[in-house]
């Protein structure tokens, strides 16, 4: 098992099997997983954009 896959599914704050190819994770500048998004959520959805802006300190 790839170490990143193992971490994301077992050690991150959002553990669990990856549902499909388009599961998304948001990682902050320290390398910490701070969000996980379902496959059906589009990358430019307001929720993801807001979370990215917040992580970058823009909101």
PyMOL Python script that loads the backbone (N, CA, C, O; Angstrom):
from pymol import cmd

cmd.read_pdbstr("""\
ATOM      1  N   UNK A   1       0.856  -1.174   0.000  1.00  0.00           N
ATOM      2  CA  UNK A   1       0.000   0.000   0.000  1.00  0.00           C
ATOM      3  C   UNK A   1       0.906   1.242   0.000  1.00  0.00           C
ATOM      4  O   UNK A   1       1.903   1.296   0.720  1.00  0.00           O
ATOM      5  N   UNK A   2       0.547   2.213  -0.802  1.00  0.00           N
ATOM      6  CA  UNK A   2       1.320   3.449  -0.878  1.00  0.00           C
ATOM      7  C   UNK A   2       1.204   4.196   0.456  1.00  0.00           C
ATOM      8  O   UNK A   2       0.119   4.243   1.036  1.00  0.00           O
ATOM      9  N   UNK A   3       2.300   4.779   0.948  1.00  0.00           N
ATOM     10  CA  UNK A   3       2.264   5.465   2.245  1.00  0.00           C
ATOM     11  C   UNK A   3       1.247   6.604   2.317  1.00  0.00           C
ATOM     12  O   UNK A   3       0.614   6.797   3.355  1.00  0.00           O
ATOM     13  N   UNK A   4       1.085   7.351   1.244  1.00  0.00           N
ATOM     14  CA  UNK A   4       0.107   8.443   1.263  1.00  0.00           C
ATOM     15  C   UNK A   4      -1.312   7.893   1.385  1.00  0.00           C
ATOM     16  O   UNK A   4      -2.107   8.398   2.177  1.00  0.00           O
ATOM     17  N   UNK A   5      -1.627   6.875   0.614  1.00  0.00           N
ATOM     18  CA  UNK A   5      -2.949   6.250   0.682  1.00  0.00           C
ATOM     19  C   UNK A   5      -3.193   5.717   2.098  1.00  0.00           C
ATOM     20  O   UNK A   5      -4.275   5.896   2.657  1.00  0.00           O
ATOM     21  N   UNK A   6      -2.200   5.073   2.659  1.00  0.00           N
ATOM     22  CA  UNK A   6      -2.324   4.530   4.018  1.00  0.00           C
ATOM     23  C   UNK A   6      -2.599   5.646   5.011  1.00  0.00           C
ATOM     24  O   UNK A   6      -3.481   5.515   5.860  1.00  0.00           O
ATOM     25  N   UNK A   7      -1.862   6.731   4.918  1.00  0.00           N
ATOM     26  CA  UNK A   7      -2.068   7.852   5.835  1.00  0.00           C
ATOM     27  C   UNK A   7      -3.469   8.441   5.681  1.00  0.00           C
ATOM     28  O   UNK A   7      -4.174   8.642   6.670  1.00  0.00           O
ATOM     29  N   UNK A   8      -3.864   8.713   4.451  1.00  0.00           N
ATOM     30  CA  UNK A   8      -5.168   9.344   4.214  1.00  0.00           C
ATOM     31  C   UNK A   8      -6.322   8.479   4.699  1.00  0.00           C
ATOM     32  O   UNK A   8      -7.337   9.004   5.158  1.00  0.00           O
ATOM     33  N   UNK A   9      -6.183   7.177   4.604  1.00  0.00           N
ATOM     34  CA  UNK A   9      -7.293   6.294   4.974  1.00  0.00           C
ATOM     35  C   UNK A   9      -7.258   5.830   6.430  1.00  0.00           C
ATOM     36  O   UNK A   9      -8.262   5.330   6.936  1.00  0.00           O
ATOM     37  N   UNK A  10      -6.126   5.986   7.109  1.00  0.00           N
ATOM     38  CA  UNK A  10      -6.050   5.465   8.480  1.00  0.00           C
ATOM     39  C   UNK A  10      -5.576   6.464   9.524  1.00  0.00           C
ATOM     40  O   UNK A  10      -5.982   6.365  10.682  1.00  0.00           O
ATOM     41  N   UNK A  11      -4.734   7.419   9.160  1.00  0.00           N
ATOM     42  CA  UNK A  11      -4.117   8.282  10.161  1.00  0.00           C
ATOM     43  C   UNK A  11      -4.572   9.738  10.118  1.00  0.00           C
ATOM     44  O   UNK A  11      -4.368  10.471  11.086  1.00  0.00           O
ATOM     45  N   UNK A  12      -5.170  10.161   9.043  1.00  0.00           N
ATOM     46  CA  UNK A  12      -5.573  11.560   8.930  1.00  0.00           C
ATOM     47  C   UNK A  12      -6.782  11.829   9.824  1.00  0.00           C
ATOM     48  O   UNK A  12      -7.413  10.891  10.310  1.00  0.00           O
ATOM     49  N   UNK A  13      -7.109  13.110  10.045  1.00  0.00           N
ATOM     50  CA  UNK A  13      -8.297  13.436  10.842  1.00  0.00           C
ATOM     51  C   UNK A  13      -9.607  12.995  10.182  1.00  0.00           C
ATOM     52  O   UNK A  13     -10.665  13.046  10.809  1.00  0.00           O
ATOM     53  N   UNK A  14      -9.537  12.563   8.922  1.00  0.00           N
ATOM     54  CA  UNK A  14     -10.721  12.134   8.169  1.00  0.00           C
ATOM     55  C   UNK A  14     -10.485  10.727   7.621  1.00  0.00           C
ATOM     56  O   UNK A  14     -10.427  10.548   6.404  1.00  0.00           O
ATOM     57  N   UNK A  15     -10.349   9.731   8.488  1.00  0.00           N
ATOM     58  CA  UNK A  15     -10.035   8.377   8.016  1.00  0.00           C
ATOM     59  C   UNK A  15     -11.220   7.722   7.308  1.00  0.00           C
ATOM     60  O   UNK A  15     -12.349   8.210   7.370  1.00  0.00           O
ATOM     61  N   UNK A  16     -10.947   6.637   6.654  1.00  0.00           N
ATOM     62  CA  UNK A  16     -11.974   5.872   5.950  1.00  0.00           C
ATOM     63  C   UNK A  16     -11.527   5.609   4.534  1.00  0.00           C
ATOM     64  O   UNK A  16     -10.656   6.300   4.003  1.00  0.00           O
ATOM     65  N   UNK A  17     -12.120   4.621   3.934  1.00  0.00           N
ATOM     66  CA  UNK A  17     -11.753   4.262   2.572  1.00  0.00           C
ATOM     67  C   UNK A  17     -12.021   5.426   1.615  1.00  0.00           C
ATOM     68  O   UNK A  17     -12.969   6.190   1.797  1.00  0.00           O
ATOM     69  N   UNK A  18     -11.183   5.543   0.609  1.00  0.00           N
ATOM     70  CA  UNK A  18     -11.401   6.541  -0.432  1.00  0.00           C
ATOM     71  C   UNK A  18     -12.507   6.002  -1.323  1.00  0.00           C
ATOM     72  O   UNK A  18     -12.418   4.887  -1.837  1.00  0.00           O
ATOM     73  N   UNK A  19     -13.552   6.806  -1.500  1.00  0.00           N
ATOM     74  CA  UNK A  19     -14.766   6.342  -2.164  1.00  0.00           C
ATOM     75  C   UNK A  19     -14.609   6.105  -3.660  1.00  0.00           C
ATOM     76  O   UNK A  19     -15.167   5.154  -4.205  1.00  0.00           O
ATOM     77  N   UNK A  20     -13.851   6.970  -4.320  1.00  0.00           N
ATOM     78  CA  UNK A  20     -13.749   6.880  -5.771  1.00  0.00           C
ATOM     79  C   UNK A  20     -12.573   7.726  -6.215  1.00  0.00           C
ATOM     80  O   UNK A  20     -11.950   8.395  -5.391  1.00  0.00           O
ATOM     81  N   UNK A  21     -12.258   7.711  -7.498  1.00  0.00           N
ATOM     82  CA  UNK A  21     -11.094   8.426  -8.011  1.00  0.00           C
ATOM     83  C   UNK A  21     -11.086   9.915  -7.704  1.00  0.00           C
ATOM     84  O   UNK A  21     -10.017  10.518  -7.614  1.00  0.00           O
ATOM     85  N   UNK A  22     -12.246  10.513  -7.543  1.00  0.00           N
ATOM     86  CA  UNK A  22     -12.301  11.961  -7.418  1.00  0.00           C
ATOM     87  C   UNK A  22     -12.527  12.438  -5.985  1.00  0.00           C
ATOM     88  O   UNK A  22     -12.988  13.560  -5.777  1.00  0.00           O
ATOM     89  N   UNK A  23     -12.216  11.620  -5.017  1.00  0.00           N
ATOM     90  CA  UNK A  23     -12.222  12.053  -3.613  1.00  0.00           C
ATOM     91  C   UNK A  23     -11.150  13.128  -3.502  1.00  0.00           C
ATOM     92  O   UNK A  23     -10.071  12.991  -4.079  1.00  0.00           O
ATOM     93  N   UNK A  24     -11.438  14.198  -2.765  1.00  0.00           N
ATOM     94  CA  UNK A  24     -10.489  15.295  -2.669  1.00  0.00           C
ATOM     95  C   UNK A  24     -10.096  15.522  -1.213  1.00  0.00           C
ATOM     96  O   UNK A  24     -10.908  15.353  -0.304  1.00  0.00           O
ATOM     97  N   UNK A  25      -8.842  15.907  -1.009  1.00  0.00           N
ATOM     98  CA  UNK A  25      -8.325  16.234   0.312  1.00  0.00           C
ATOM     99  C   UNK A  25      -7.690  17.611   0.232  1.00  0.00           C
ATOM    100  O   UNK A  25      -7.042  17.949  -0.759  1.00  0.00           O
ATOM    101  N   UNK A  26      -7.878  18.402   1.277  1.00  0.00           N
ATOM    102  CA  UNK A  26      -7.226  19.705   1.366  1.00  0.00           C
ATOM    103  C   UNK A  26      -6.145  19.601   2.428  1.00  0.00           C
ATOM    104  O   UNK A  26      -6.407  19.211   3.565  1.00  0.00           O
ATOM    105  N   UNK A  27      -4.928  19.956   2.039  1.00  0.00           N
ATOM    106  CA  UNK A  27      -3.764  19.861   2.923  1.00  0.00           C
ATOM    107  C   UNK A  27      -3.226  21.269   3.133  1.00  0.00           C
ATOM    108  O   UNK A  27      -3.043  22.018   2.173  1.00  0.00           O
ATOM    109  N   UNK A  28      -2.972  21.635   4.400  1.00  0.00           N
ATOM    110  CA  UNK A  28      -2.478  22.981   4.669  1.00  0.00           C
ATOM    111  C   UNK A  28      -0.975  23.080   4.428  1.00  0.00           C
ATOM    112  O   UNK A  28      -0.333  22.113   4.019  1.00  0.00           O
ATOM    113  N   UNK A  29      -0.433  24.248   4.686  1.00  0.00           N
ATOM    114  CA  UNK A  29       0.981  24.504   4.412  1.00  0.00           C
ATOM    115  C   UNK A  29       1.912  23.703   5.318  1.00  0.00           C
ATOM    116  O   UNK A  29       3.099  23.569   5.020  1.00  0.00           O
ATOM    117  N   UNK A  30       1.389  23.175   6.412  1.00  0.00           N
ATOM    118  CA  UNK A  30       2.185  22.338   7.307  1.00  0.00           C
ATOM    119  C   UNK A  30       2.089  20.858   6.944  1.00  0.00           C
ATOM    120  O   UNK A  30       2.704  20.013   7.594  1.00  0.00           O
ATOM    121  N   UNK A  31       1.318  20.550   5.908  1.00  0.00           N
ATOM    122  CA  UNK A  31       1.172  19.164   5.466  1.00  0.00           C
ATOM    123  C   UNK A  31       0.080  18.402   6.192  1.00  0.00           C
ATOM    124  O   UNK A  31       0.013  17.176   6.096  1.00  0.00           O
ATOM    125  N   UNK A  32      -0.777  19.109   6.918  1.00  0.00           N
ATOM    126  CA  UNK A  32      -1.877  18.475   7.656  1.00  0.00           C
ATOM    127  C   UNK A  32      -3.136  18.438   6.800  1.00  0.00           C
ATOM    128  O   UNK A  32      -3.466  19.413   6.124  1.00  0.00           O
ATOM    129  N   UNK A  33      -3.830  17.319   6.832  1.00  0.00           N
ATOM    130  CA  UNK A  33      -5.102  17.212   6.115  1.00  0.00           C
ATOM    131  C   UNK A  33      -6.145  17.986   6.919  1.00  0.00           C
ATOM    132  O   UNK A  33      -6.403  17.677   8.082  1.00  0.00           O
ATOM    133  N   UNK A  34      -6.740  18.996   6.283  1.00  0.00           N
ATOM    134  CA  UNK A  34      -7.703  19.829   7.005  1.00  0.00           C
ATOM    135  C   UNK A  34      -9.131  19.687   6.476  1.00  0.00           C
ATOM    136  O   UNK A  34     -10.066  20.221   7.072  1.00  0.00           O
ATOM    137  N   UNK A  35      -9.302  18.980   5.377  1.00  0.00           N
ATOM    138  CA  UNK A  35     -10.651  18.741   4.852  1.00  0.00           C
ATOM    139  C   UNK A  35     -10.623  17.557   3.896  1.00  0.00           C
ATOM    140  O   UNK A  35      -9.595  17.211   3.315  1.00  0.00           O
ATOM    141  N   UNK A  36     -11.785  16.959   3.760  1.00  0.00           N
ATOM    142  CA  UNK A  36     -11.979  15.846   2.818  1.00  0.00           C
ATOM    143  C   UNK A  36     -13.327  16.059   2.151  1.00  0.00           C
ATOM    144  O   UNK A  36     -14.315  16.380   2.811  1.00  0.00           O
ATOM    145  N   UNK A  37     -13.358  15.878   0.839  1.00  0.00           N
ATOM    146  CA  UNK A  37     -14.569  16.149   0.070  1.00  0.00           C
ATOM    147  C   UNK A  37     -14.991  14.924  -0.721  1.00  0.00           C
ATOM    148  O   UNK A  37     -14.157  14.164  -1.212  1.00  0.00           O
ATOM    149  N   UNK A  38     -16.285  14.748  -0.835  1.00  0.00           N
ATOM    150  CA  UNK A  38     -16.830  13.598  -1.555  1.00  0.00           C
ATOM    151  C   UNK A  38     -16.539  13.727  -3.046  1.00  0.00           C
ATOM    152  O   UNK A  38     -16.325  14.832  -3.544  1.00  0.00           O
ATOM    153  N   UNK A  39     -16.531  12.619  -3.750  1.00  0.00           N
ATOM    154  CA  UNK A  39     -16.190  12.635  -5.176  1.00  0.00           C
ATOM    155  C   UNK A  39     -17.082  13.531  -6.031  1.00  0.00           C
ATOM    156  O   UNK A  39     -16.598  14.128  -6.992  1.00  0.00           O
ATOM    157  N   UNK A  40     -18.364  13.640  -5.709  1.00  0.00           N
ATOM    158  CA  UNK A  40     -19.285  14.413  -6.543  1.00  0.00           C
ATOM    159  C   UNK A  40     -19.153  15.914  -6.421  1.00  0.00           C
ATOM    160  O   UNK A  40     -19.742  16.648  -7.214  1.00  0.00           O
ATOM    161  N   UNK A  41     -18.396  16.390  -5.445  1.00  0.00           N
ATOM    162  CA  UNK A  41     -18.243  17.828  -5.243  1.00  0.00           C
ATOM    163  C   UNK A  41     -17.211  18.365  -6.234  1.00  0.00           C
ATOM    164  O   UNK A  41     -16.082  17.878  -6.289  1.00  0.00           O
ATOM    165  N   UNK A  42     -17.605  19.369  -7.013  1.00  0.00           N
ATOM    166  CA  UNK A  42     -16.709  19.910  -8.033  1.00  0.00           C
ATOM    167  C   UNK A  42     -15.563  20.687  -7.379  1.00  0.00           C
ATOM    168  O   UNK A  42     -15.769  21.338  -6.355  1.00  0.00           O
ATOM    169  N   UNK A  43     -14.362  20.626  -7.956  1.00  0.00           N
ATOM    170  CA  UNK A  43     -13.204  21.291  -7.360  1.00  0.00           C
ATOM    171  C   UNK A  43     -13.384  22.796  -7.133  1.00  0.00           C
ATOM    172  O   UNK A  43     -12.801  23.352  -6.202  1.00  0.00           O
ATOM    173  N   UNK A  44     -14.178  23.453  -7.967  1.00  0.00           N
ATOM    174  CA  UNK A  44     -14.391  24.887  -7.799  1.00  0.00           C
ATOM    175  C   UNK A  44     -15.708  25.206  -7.097  1.00  0.00           C
ATOM    176  O   UNK A  44     -16.238  26.309  -7.234  1.00  0.00           O
ATOM    177  N   UNK A  45     -16.229  24.251  -6.354  1.00  0.00           N
ATOM    178  CA  UNK A  45     -17.467  24.495  -5.612  1.00  0.00           C
ATOM    179  C   UNK A  45     -17.218  25.580  -4.561  1.00  0.00           C
ATOM    180  O   UNK A  45     -16.095  25.718  -4.075  1.00  0.00           O
ATOM    181  N   UNK A  46     -18.242  26.344  -4.208  1.00  0.00           N
ATOM    182  CA  UNK A  46     -18.066  27.397  -3.200  1.00  0.00           C
ATOM    183  C   UNK A  46     -17.472  26.876  -1.882  1.00  0.00           C
ATOM    184  O   UNK A  46     -16.669  27.563  -1.249  1.00  0.00           O
ATOM    185  N   UNK A  47     -17.858  25.693  -1.480  1.00  0.00           N
ATOM    186  CA  UNK A  47     -17.352  25.129  -0.227  1.00  0.00           C
ATOM    187  C   UNK A  47     -15.836  24.924  -0.279  1.00  0.00           C
ATOM    188  O   UNK A  47     -15.122  25.306   0.648  1.00  0.00           O
ATOM    189  N   UNK A  48     -15.353  24.325  -1.360  1.00  0.00           N
ATOM    190  CA  UNK A  48     -13.914  24.067  -1.484  1.00  0.00           C
ATOM    191  C   UNK A  48     -13.151  25.380  -1.629  1.00  0.00           C
ATOM    192  O   UNK A  48     -12.118  25.566  -0.986  1.00  0.00           O
ATOM    193  N   UNK A  49     -13.644  26.288  -2.462  1.00  0.00           N
ATOM    194  CA  UNK A  49     -12.977  27.576  -2.646  1.00  0.00           C
ATOM    195  C   UNK A  49     -12.895  28.325  -1.317  1.00  0.00           C
ATOM    196  O   UNK A  49     -11.852  28.891  -0.990  1.00  0.00           O
ATOM    197  N   UNK A  50     -13.974  28.333  -0.560  1.00  0.00           N
ATOM    198  CA  UNK A  50     -13.986  29.008   0.740  1.00  0.00           C
ATOM    199  C   UNK A  50     -12.969  28.369   1.695  1.00  0.00           C
ATOM    200  O   UNK A  50     -12.249  29.076   2.400  1.00  0.00           O
ATOM    201  N   UNK A  51     -12.913  27.052   1.716  1.00  0.00           N
ATOM    202  CA  UNK A  51     -11.966  26.364   2.601  1.00  0.00           C
ATOM    203  C   UNK A  51     -10.522  26.669   2.211  1.00  0.00           C
ATOM    204  O   UNK A  51      -9.669  26.842   3.081  1.00  0.00           O
ATOM    205  N   UNK A  52     -10.244  26.735   0.911  1.00  0.00           N
ATOM    206  CA  UNK A  52      -8.890  27.058   0.450  1.00  0.00           C
ATOM    207  C   UNK A  52      -8.529  28.485   0.837  1.00  0.00           C
ATOM    208  O   UNK A  52      -7.433  28.744   1.333  1.00  0.00           O
ATOM    209  N   UNK A  53      -9.459  29.408   0.606  1.00  0.00           N
ATOM    210  CA  UNK A  53      -9.201  30.801   0.962  1.00  0.00           C
ATOM    211  C   UNK A  53      -8.972  30.950   2.464  1.00  0.00           C
ATOM    212  O   UNK A  53      -8.095  31.700   2.894  1.00  0.00           O
ATOM    213  N   UNK A  54      -9.755  30.241   3.250  1.00  0.00           N
ATOM    214  CA  UNK A  54      -9.586  30.297   4.701  1.00  0.00           C
ATOM    215  C   UNK A  54      -8.220  29.723   5.091  1.00  0.00           C
ATOM    216  O   UNK A  54      -7.538  30.285   5.947  1.00  0.00           O
ATOM    217  N   UNK A  55      -7.819  28.623   4.478  1.00  0.00           N
ATOM    218  CA  UNK A  55      -6.525  28.015   4.790  1.00  0.00           C
ATOM    219  C   UNK A  55      -5.367  28.939   4.413  1.00  0.00           C
ATOM    220  O   UNK A  55      -4.314  28.924   5.050  1.00  0.00           O
ATOM    221  N   UNK A  56      -5.575  29.737   3.376  1.00  0.00           N
ATOM    222  CA  UNK A  56      -4.539  30.679   2.948  1.00  0.00           C
ATOM    223  C   UNK A  56      -4.620  32.006   3.693  1.00  0.00           C
ATOM    224  O   UNK A  56      -3.796  32.895   3.478  1.00  0.00           O
ATOM    225  N   UNK A  57      -5.614  32.140   4.567  1.00  0.00           N
ATOM    226  CA  UNK A  57      -5.765  33.369   5.339  1.00  0.00           C
ATOM    227  C   UNK A  57      -6.371  34.514   4.557  1.00  0.00           C
ATOM    228  O   UNK A  57      -6.142  35.680   4.879  1.00  0.00           O
ATOM    229  N   UNK A  58      -7.148  34.190   3.526  1.00  0.00           N
ATOM    230  CA  UNK A  58      -7.758  35.218   2.684  1.00  0.00           C
ATOM    231  C   UNK A  58      -9.192  35.535   3.064  1.00  0.00           C
ATOM    232  O   UNK A  58      -9.830  36.370   2.423  1.00  0.00           O
ATOM    233  N   UNK A  59      -9.705  34.888   4.089  1.00  0.00           N
ATOM    234  CA  UNK A  59     -11.099  35.195   4.461  1.00  0.00           C
ATOM    235  C   UNK A  59     -11.178  35.578   5.915  1.00  0.00           C
ATOM    236  O   UNK A  59     -12.262  35.871   6.418  1.00  0.00           O
TER     237      UNK A  59
END
""", "prot")
cmd.dss("prot")
cmd.show_as("cartoon", "prot")
cmd.util.cbc("prot")
cmd.orient("prot")
